[in-house]
Amino acid sequence: MKPPDTQHLPTNRVGGRCNLFAHLLGLTVMKLCGWNVEGRVPDSTRMVIIAAPHTSNWDFIFLLGAAYSLRLSVNWLGKNNLFFPVFGAFLKYLGGVPVDRSRSTNMVQHLAETIRNSDHIALVIPPAGTRRKTDHWRSGFYRIAVETGIPLVCGYLDYKTKTAGLGLTFVPSGDPATDMDRIRAFYQPISGKFPANTSLIRLKEEDANP
């Protein structure tokens, strides 16, 4: 996987906050769709935001709407073939970072280094990695937070109550089982659009160290 193009971060931010246009757009989208936004942006200027549960294409739209409603500018990773001319510029404006998945590289270390060199970054990662049910979450989000010493923030979309927001926030201890227990407890009552597709909240590292 080719390292993500993080040289050109989105232009919709002022410091770590999105600009007024993005803020109003987020508020409008969430209100028109009948969603409530809860929580507040953590005091930290750098963070990894967990996007869960991830079961629908709509998750991306509502996630951005919630972030902008809270005046938070976010970054997210996307396949580089989505970033074609004109549309690609729009995706980068929304915080998209193109990734070439046809080549191999150490993505976690590259992103960790990018975060260390950034004054403001809120990197959104859906650990399930797919809209289909899986037996494990990918551990990249956790390893990045541990390596950089920045907070994990539990972002959520609860379709049952049509509530989106930011919740549990903590700096991981480095003990996967203990930290994942906290995350599991937080997401337990939250329902995705298609609950049957919800991935199990567990890392493979926990299986290796039961």
Order of alpha helices (4+ residues) and beta strands (2+ residues): beta-beta-alpha-beta-beta-alpha-beta-alpha-beta-alpha-beta-alpha-beta-beta-alpha-alpha
